[in-house]
Amino acid sequence: MLHQQQIKLLRQWRELQHLGKQEEAEKLLVELFLTVNAISGGLRTTG
């Protein structure tokens, strides 16, 4: 489930970058980093 959210956020971020909406993309980047952190944290504890 979390990886699907990450894919969605990444697509949105790329679209905003393509449209030149840097400020909105920067806000979304924080959420994207949170998903990366959450997934990596989960992998660390499950092997």
C-alpha distance matrix in Angstrom:
0.0 3.8 5.5 5.3 6.6 8.9 10.1 10.9 12.7 14.5 15.8 17.0 18.6 20.3 21.6 23.0 24.6 26.1 27.6 29.1 27.3 27.2 27.1 24.0 22.3 23.2 21.6 18.3 18.7 18.5 15.0 14.0 15.8 14.1 10.7 12.9 14.5 11.7 10.4 14.1 14.9 12.6 14.2 17.5 17.5 16.3 18.5
3.8 0.0 3.8 5.4 5.1 6.3 8.8 9.9 10.6 12.3 14.4 15.4 16.4 18.4 20.1 21.1 22.4 24.3 25.8 26.9 25.1 24.6 24.4 21.6 19.7 20.2 18.7 15.5 15.5 15.1 11.7 10.7 12.1 10.3 6.9 9.2 10.9 8.2 7.4 11.1 12.0 10.5 12.3 15.4 15.8 15.3 17.3
5.5 3.8 0.0 3.8 5.4 4.9 6.2 8.6 9.8 10.4 12.4 14.2 15.0 16.4 18.4 19.9 20.8 22.4 24.4 25.6 24.2 23.7 24.1 21.4 19.1 19.9 19.1 15.6 15.1 15.5 12.6 10.4 12.1 11.4 7.6 8.7 11.3 9.7 7.6 10.9 12.9 11.5 12.2 15.5 16.6 15.7 17.0
5.3 5.4 3.8 0.0 3.8 5.3 5.1 6.2 8.7 9.8 10.7 12.4 14.2 15.4 16.7 18.5 20.0 21.2 22.8 24.5 23.1 23.2 23.6 20.5 18.5 20.0 18.9 15.3 15.6 16.5 13.2 11.4 14.0 13.4 9.8 11.6 14.4 12.8 11.2 14.6 16.5 15.0 15.9 19.3 20.2 19.1 20.6
6.6 5.1 5.4 3.8 0.0 3.8 5.5 5.1 6.2 8.5 10.0 10.6 12.1 14.2 15.4 16.5 18.3 20.0 21.2 22.5 20.7 20.7 20.6 17.5 15.8 17.0 15.6 12.0 12.8 13.3 9.8 8.7 11.6 10.7 7.7 10.3 12.9 11.4 11.0 14.4 15.9 15.1 16.6 19.6 20.5 20.1 21.8
8.9 6.3 4.9 5.3 3.8 0.0 3.8 5.4 5.1 6.1 8.6 9.9 10.3 12.1 14.2 15.3 16.3 18.2 19.9 20.9 19.4 18.9 19.2 16.6 14.2 15.1 14.4 10.8 10.5 11.5 8.7 6.2 8.9 9.0 5.9 7.5 10.7 10.2 9.3 12.2 14.4 14.2 15.1 17.9 19.5 19.3 20.5
10.1 8.8 6.2 5.1 5.5 3.8 0.0 3.8 5.5 5.1 6.2 8.6 9.8 10.6 12.3 14.3 15.3 16.4 18.4 20.0 19.0 19.0 19.9 17.2 14.6 16.4 16.1 12.3 12.3 14.1 11.6 8.9 11.8 12.6 9.6 10.5 14.0 13.7 12.3 14.9 17.5 17.0 17.4 20.5 22.2 21.5 22.3
10.9 9.9 8.6 6.2 5.1 5.4 3.8 0.0 3.8 5.5 5.2 6.3 8.6 10.0 10.7 12.5 14.3 15.4 16.7 18.5 17.1 17.7 18.2 15.0 13.1 15.3 14.6 10.8 11.9 13.8 10.9 9.3 12.8 13.3 10.8 12.7 15.9 15.3 14.7 17.6 19.7 19.3 20.2 23.2 24.7 24.2 25.4
12.7 10.6 9.8 8.7 6.2 5.1 5.5 3.8 0.0 3.8 5.4 5.0 6.0 8.5 9.8 10.5 12.2 14.1 15.3 16.4 14.7 14.6 15.0 12.0 9.9 11.7 10.9 7.1 8.2 10.1 7.6 6.0 9.8 10.7 9.0 10.9 13.9 14.0 14.0 16.5 18.6 18.9 20.0 22.5 24.2 24.3 25.5
14.5 12.3 10.4 9.8 8.5 6.1 5.1 5.5 3.8 0.0 3.8 5.4 5.0 6.1 8.5 9.9 10.4 12.2 14.2 15.3 14.3 14.1 15.3 12.9 9.9 11.8 12.2 8.7 8.3 11.1 9.7 6.8 9.9 11.9 10.2 10.7 14.1 15.0 14.3 16.3 18.9 19.4 19.8 22.3 24.5 24.5 25.1
15.8 14.4 12.4 10.7 10.0 8.6 6.2 5.2 5.4 3.8 0.0 3.8 5.4 5.2 6.2 8.7 9.9 10.5 12.3 14.3 13.7 14.4 15.9 13.2 10.7 13.5 14.0 10.5 11.1 14.2 12.6 10.3 13.6 15.4 13.6 14.3 17.8 18.3 17.5 19.7 22.4 22.5 22.9 25.7 27.7 27.4 28.0
17.0 15.4 14.2 12.4 10.6 9.9 8.6 6.3 5.0 5.4 3.8 0.0 3.8 5.5 5.1 6.2 8.6 9.8 10.6 12.3 11.0 12.0 13.0 9.9 8.1 11.2 11.2 8.0 9.7 12.6 11.2 9.9 13.5 15.0 13.9 15.3 18.4 18.9 18.9 21.1 23.4 23.8 24.7 27.2 29.1 29.1 30.1
18.6 16.4 15.0 14.2 12.1 10.3 9.8 8.6 6.0 5.0 5.4 3.8 0.0 3.8 5.4 5.2 6.2 8.6 9.9 10.6 9.3 9.3 10.7 8.3 5.3 8.2 9.2 6.3 6.9 10.4 10.1 8.4 11.4 13.7 13.3 14.0 16.9 18.2 18.3 20.0 22.4 23.3 24.1 26.2 28.4 28.8 29.5
20.3 18.4 16.4 15.4 14.2 12.1 10.6 10.0 8.5 6.1 5.2 5.5 3.8 0.0 3.8 5.5 5.0 6.1 8.6 9.8 10.0 10.3 12.7 11.0 7.9 10.9 12.6 10.1 10.0 13.7 13.5 11.3 14.0 16.7 15.8 15.9 19.1 20.6 20.1 21.5 24.3 25.2 25.4 27.7 30.1 30.2 30.5
21.6 20.1 18.4 16.7 15.4 14.2 12.3 10.7 9.8 8.5 6.2 5.1 5.4 3.8 0.0 3.8 5.4 5.0 6.2 8.6 8.7 10.4 12.7 10.5 8.6 12.2 13.4 11.1 12.2 15.7 15.3 13.7 16.8 19.0 18.2 18.9 22.1 23.1 22.8 24.6 27.3 27.9 28.4 30.8 33.0 33.0 33.5
23.0 21.1 19.9 18.5 16.5 15.3 14.3 12.5 10.5 9.9 8.7 6.2 5.2 5.5 3.8 0.0 3.8 5.4 5.1 6.2 5.1 6.9 8.9 7.0 5.5 9.3 10.6 9.2 10.6 14.0 14.1 13.3 16.1 18.3 18.2 19.1 21.9 23.2 23.5 25.1 27.4 28.5 29.2 31.3 33.6 34.0 34.6
24.6 22.4 20.8 20.0 18.3 16.3 15.3 14.3 12.2 10.4 9.9 8.6 6.2 5.0 5.4 3.8 0.0 3.8 5.4 5.1 5.9 6.1 9.4 8.8 6.3 9.2 11.7 10.6 10.7 14.4 15.2 13.8 16.0 18.8 18.9 19.0 21.8 23.6 23.7 24.8 27.4 28.7 29.1 31.0 33.6 34.1 34.3
26.1 24.3 22.4 21.2 20.0 18.2 16.4 15.4 14.1 12.2 10.5 9.8 8.6 6.1 5.0 5.4 3.8 0.0 3.8 5.5 7.7 9.1 12.5 11.7 9.8 12.9 15.2 13.9 14.2 17.9 18.4 16.8 19.2 22.0 21.6 21.7 24.7 26.4 26.1 27.4 30.2 31.2 31.4 33.5 36.1 36.3 36.4
27.6 25.8 24.4 22.8 21.2 19.9 18.4 16.7 15.3 14.2 12.3 10.6 9.9 8.6 6.2 5.1 5.4 3.8 0.0 3.8 5.6 8.4 11.2 10.4 9.7 13.1 14.8 14.1 15.2 18.7 19.1 18.2 20.8 23.3 23.2 23.7 26.6 28.1 28.2 29.7 32.2 33.2 33.8 35.9 38.3 38.6 39.0
29.1 26.9 25.6 24.5 22.5 20.9 20.0 18.5 16.4 15.3 14.3 12.3 10.6 9.8 8.6 6.2 5.1 5.5 3.8 0.0 3.8 5.6 8.8 9.3 8.7 11.2 13.6 13.7 14.4 17.6 18.8 18.1 20.2 22.9 23.3 23.6 26.2 28.1 28.4 29.6 32.0 33.4 34.0 35.8 38.3 39.0 39.3
27.3 25.1 24.2 23.1 20.7 19.4 19.0 17.1 14.7 14.3 13.7 11.0 9.3 10.0 8.7 5.1 5.9 7.7 5.6 3.8 0.0 3.8 5.7 5.7 6.2 8.8 10.4 10.9 12.3 15.1 16.2 16.2 18.3 20.6 21.4 22.2 24.4 26.1 26.9 28.3 30.3 31.8 32.7 34.5 36.8 37.6 38.2
27.2 24.6 23.7 23.2 20.7 18.9 19.0 17.7 14.6 14.1 14.4 12.0 9.3 10.3 10.4 6.9 6.1 9.1 8.4 5.6 3.8 0.0 3.8 5.5 5.0 6.1 8.8 9.9 10.2 12.9 14.8 14.7 16.2 18.8 20.0 20.4 22.3 24.4 25.4 26.3 28.3 30.2 31.0 32.4 34.9 36.0 36.5
27.1 24.4 24.1 23.6 20.6 19.2 19.9 18.2 15.0 15.3 15.9 13.0 10.7 12.7 12.7 8.9 9.4 12.5 11.2 8.8 5.7 3.8 0.0 3.8 5.4 5.2 6.6 8.9 10.0 11.7 13.7 14.5 15.9 17.9 19.6 20.5 21.9 23.8 25.3 26.4 27.9 29.9 31.2 32.4 34.6 35.9 36.8
24.0 21.6 21.4 20.5 17.5 16.6 17.2 15.0 12.0 12.9 13.2 9.9 8.3 11.0 10.5 7.0 8.8 11.7 10.4 9.3 5.7 5.5 3.8 0.0 3.8 5.4 5.3 6.4 8.7 10.6 11.6 12.6 14.7 16.3 17.5 18.9 20.7 22.1 23.5 25.0 26.5 28.0 29.5 31.1 33.0 34.1 35.2
22.3 19.7 19.1 18.5 15.8 14.2 14.6 13.1 9.9 9.9 10.7 8.1 5.3 7.9 8.6 5.5 6.3 9.8 9.7 8.7 6.2 5.0 5.4 3.8 0.0 3.8 5.4 5.1 6.1 9.1 10.2 10.1 12.2 14.5 15.4 16.2 18.3 20.0 21.0 22.3 24.2 25.8 26.8 28.4 30.7 31.6 32.4
23.2 20.2 19.9 20.0 17.0 15.1 16.4 15.3 11.7 11.8 13.5 11.2 8.2 10.9 12.2 9.3 9.2 12.9 13.1 11.2 8.8 6.1 5.2 5.4 3.8 0.0 3.8 5.4 5.0 7.0 9.4 9.8 10.8 13.1 14.8 15.4 16.8 18.9 20.4 21.2 22.8 24.9 26.1 27.2 29.5 30.9 31.6
21.6 18.7 19.1 18.9 15.6 14.4 16.1 14.6 10.9 12.2 14.0 11.2 9.2 12.6 13.4 10.6 11.7 15.2 14.8 13.6 10.4 8.8 6.6 5.3 5.4 3.8 0.0 3.8 5.4 5.8 7.4 9.2 10.6 11.8 13.7 15.2 16.3 17.8 19.7 21.0 22.1 23.9 25.6 26.8 28.7 30.1 31.3
18.3 15.5 15.6 15.3 12.0 10.8 12.3 10.8 7.1 8.7 10.5 8.0 6.3 10.1 11.1 9.2 10.6 13.9 14.1 13.7 10.9 9.9 8.9 6.4 5.1 5.4 3.8 0.0 3.8 5.4 5.4 6.3 8.8 10.1 11.1 12.8 14.5 15.7 17.1 18.8 20.2 21.6 23.2 24.8 26.7 27.7 28.9
18.7 15.5 15.1 15.6 12.8 10.5 12.3 11.9 8.2 8.3 11.1 9.7 6.9 10.0 12.2 10.6 10.7 14.2 15.2 14.4 12.3 10.2 10.0 8.7 6.1 5.0 5.4 3.8 0.0 3.8 5.4 4.9 6.1 8.6 9.9 10.5 12.2 14.2 15.4 16.5 18.2 20.0 21.2 22.5 24.8 26.0 26.8
18.5 15.1 15.5 16.5 13.3 11.5 14.1 13.8 10.1 11.1 14.2 12.6 10.4 13.7 15.7 14.0 14.4 17.9 18.7 17.6 15.1 12.9 11.7 10.6 9.1 7.0 5.8 5.4 3.8 0.0 3.8 5.4 5.2 6.4 9.0 10.0 10.6 12.4 14.5 15.5 16.4 18.6 20.2 21.2 23.1 24.7 25.9
15.0 11.7 12.6 13.2 9.8 8.7 11.6 10.9 7.6 9.7 12.6 11.2 10.1 13.5 15.3 14.1 15.2 18.4 19.1 18.8 16.2 14.8 13.7 11.6 10.2 9.4 7.4 5.4 5.4 3.8 0.0 3.8 5.4 5.1 6.6 8.9 9.9 10.6 12.6 14.4 15.3 16.8 18.7 20.2 21.7 23.0 24.5
14.0 10.7 10.4 11.4 8.7 6.2 8.9 9.3 6.0 6.8 10.3 9.9 8.4 11.3 13.7 13.3 13.8 16.8 18.2 18.1 16.2 14.7 14.5 12.6 10.1 9.8 9.2 6.3 4.9 5.4 3.8 0.0 3.8 5.4 5.3 6.5 8.8 10.0 10.9 12.6 14.3 15.6 16.9 18.7 20.7 21.6 22.6
15.8 12.1 12.1 14.0 11.6 8.9 11.8 12.8 9.8 9.9 13.6 13.5 11.4 14.0 16.8 16.1 16.0 19.2 20.8 20.2 18.3 16.2 15.9 14.7 12.2 10.8 10.6 8.8 6.1 5.2 5.4 3.8 0.0 3.8 5.4 5.0 6.1 8.6 10.0 10.6 12.1 14.2 15.4 16.5 18.7 20.2 21.0
14.1 10.3 11.4 13.4 10.7 9.0 12.6 13.3 10.7 11.9 15.4 15.0 13.7 16.7 19.0 18.3 18.8 22.0 23.3 22.9 20.6 18.8 17.9 16.3 14.5 13.1 11.8 10.1 8.6 6.4 5.1 5.4 3.8 0.0 3.8 5.4 5.1 6.1 8.6 9.9 10.4 12.3 14.3 15.3 16.9 18.5 20.0
10.7 6.9 7.6 9.8 7.7 5.9 9.6 10.8 9.0 10.2 13.6 13.9 13.3 15.8 18.2 18.2 18.9 21.6 23.2 23.3 21.4 20.0 19.6 17.5 15.4 14.8 13.7 11.1 9.9 9.0 6.6 5.3 5.4 3.8 0.0 3.8 5.4 5.0 6.1 8.5 9.7 10.6 12.3 14.2 15.8 16.6 18.1
12.9 9.2 8.7 11.6 10.3 7.5 10.5 12.7 10.9 10.7 14.3 15.3 14.0 15.9 18.9 19.1 19.0 21.7 23.7 23.6 22.2 20.4 20.5 18.9 16.2 15.4 15.2 12.8 10.5 10.0 8.9 6.5 5.0 5.4 3.8 0.0 3.8 5.5 5.3 6.1 8.5 10.0 10.7 12.3 14.7 15.6 16.3
14.5 10.9 11.3 14.4 12.9 10.7 14.0 15.9 13.9 14.1 17.8 18.4 16.9 19.1 22.1 21.9 21.8 24.7 26.6 26.2 24.4 22.3 21.9 20.7 18.3 16.8 16.3 14.5 12.2 10.6 9.9 8.8 6.1 5.1 5.4 3.8 0.0 3.8 5.5 5.2 6.0 8.6 10.0 10.6 12.7 14.5 15.4
11.7 8.2 9.7 12.8 11.4 10.2 13.7 15.3 14.0 15.0 18.3 18.9 18.2 20.6 23.1 23.2 23.6 26.4 28.1 28.1 26.1 24.4 23.8 22.1 20.0 18.9 17.8 15.7 14.2 12.4 10.6 10.0 8.6 6.1 5.0 5.5 3.8 0.0 3.8 5.5 5.1 6.2 8.7 10.0 11.1 12.5 14.3
10.4 7.4 7.6 11.2 11.0 9.3 12.3 14.7 14.0 14.3 17.5 18.9 18.3 20.1 22.8 23.5 23.7 26.1 28.2 28.4 26.9 25.4 25.3 23.5 21.0 20.4 19.7 17.1 15.4 14.5 12.6 10.9 10.0 8.6 6.1 5.3 5.5 3.8 0.0 3.8 5.4 5.1 6.3 8.7 10.3 10.7 12.0
14.1 11.1 10.9 14.6 14.4 12.2 14.9 17.6 16.5 16.3 19.7 21.1 20.0 21.5 24.6 25.1 24.8 27.4 29.7 29.6 28.3 26.3 26.4 25.0 22.3 21.2 21.0 18.8 16.5 15.5 14.4 12.6 10.6 9.9 8.5 6.1 5.2 5.5 3.8 0.0 3.8 5.4 5.1 6.2 8.9 10.1 10.5
14.9 12.0 12.9 16.5 15.9 14.4 17.5 19.7 18.6 18.9 22.4 23.4 22.4 24.3 27.3 27.4 27.4 30.2 32.2 32.0 30.3 28.3 27.9 26.5 24.2 22.8 22.1 20.2 18.2 16.4 15.3 14.3 12.1 10.4 9.7 8.5 6.0 5.1 5.4 3.8 0.0 3.8 5.5 5.2 6.7 9.0 10.3
12.6 10.5 11.5 15.0 15.1 14.2 17.0 19.3 18.9 19.4 22.5 23.8 23.3 25.2 27.9 28.5 28.7 31.2 33.2 33.4 31.8 30.2 29.9 28.0 25.8 24.9 23.9 21.6 20.0 18.6 16.8 15.6 14.2 12.3 10.6 10.0 8.6 6.2 5.1 5.4 3.8 0.0 3.8 5.4 5.5 6.3 8.6
14.2 12.3 12.2 15.9 16.6 15.1 17.4 20.2 20.0 19.8 22.9 24.7 24.1 25.4 28.4 29.2 29.1 31.4 33.8 34.0 32.7 31.0 31.2 29.5 26.8 26.1 25.6 23.2 21.2 20.2 18.7 16.9 15.4 14.3 12.3 10.7 10.0 8.7 6.3 5.1 5.5 3.8 0.0 3.8 5.5 5.2 5.7
17.5 15.4 15.5 19.3 19.6 17.9 20.5 23.2 22.5 22.3 25.7 27.2 26.2 27.7 30.8 31.3 31.0 33.5 35.9 35.8 34.5 32.4 32.4 31.1 28.4 27.2 26.8 24.8 22.5 21.2 20.2 18.7 16.5 15.3 14.2 12.3 10.6 10.0 8.7 6.2 5.2 5.4 3.8 0.0 3.8 5.7 5.7
17.5 15.8 16.6 20.2 20.5 19.5 22.2 24.7 24.2 24.5 27.7 29.1 28.4 30.1 33.0 33.6 33.6 36.1 38.3 38.3 36.8 34.9 34.6 33.0 30.7 29.5 28.7 26.7 24.8 23.1 21.7 20.7 18.7 16.9 15.8 14.7 12.7 11.1 10.3 8.9 6.7 5.5 5.5 3.8 0.0 3.8 5.8
16.3 15.3 15.7 19.1 20.1 19.3 21.5 24.2 24.3 24.5 27.4 29.1 28.8 30.2 33.0 34.0 34.1 36.3 38.6 39.0 37.6 36.0 35.9 34.1 31.6 30.9 30.1 27.7 26.0 24.7 23.0 21.6 20.2 18.5 16.6 15.6 14.5 12.5 10.7 10.1 9.0 6.3 5.2 5.7 3.8 0.0 3.8
18.5 17.3 17.0 20.6 21.8 20.5 22.3 25.4 25.5 25.1 28.0 30.1 29.5 30.5 33.5 34.6 34.3 36.4 39.0 39.3 38.2 36.5 36.8 35.2 32.4 31.6 31.3 28.9 26.8 25.9 24.5 22.6 21.0 20.0 18.1 16.3 15.4 14.3 12.0 10.5 10.3 8.6 5.7 5.7 5.8 3.8 0.0
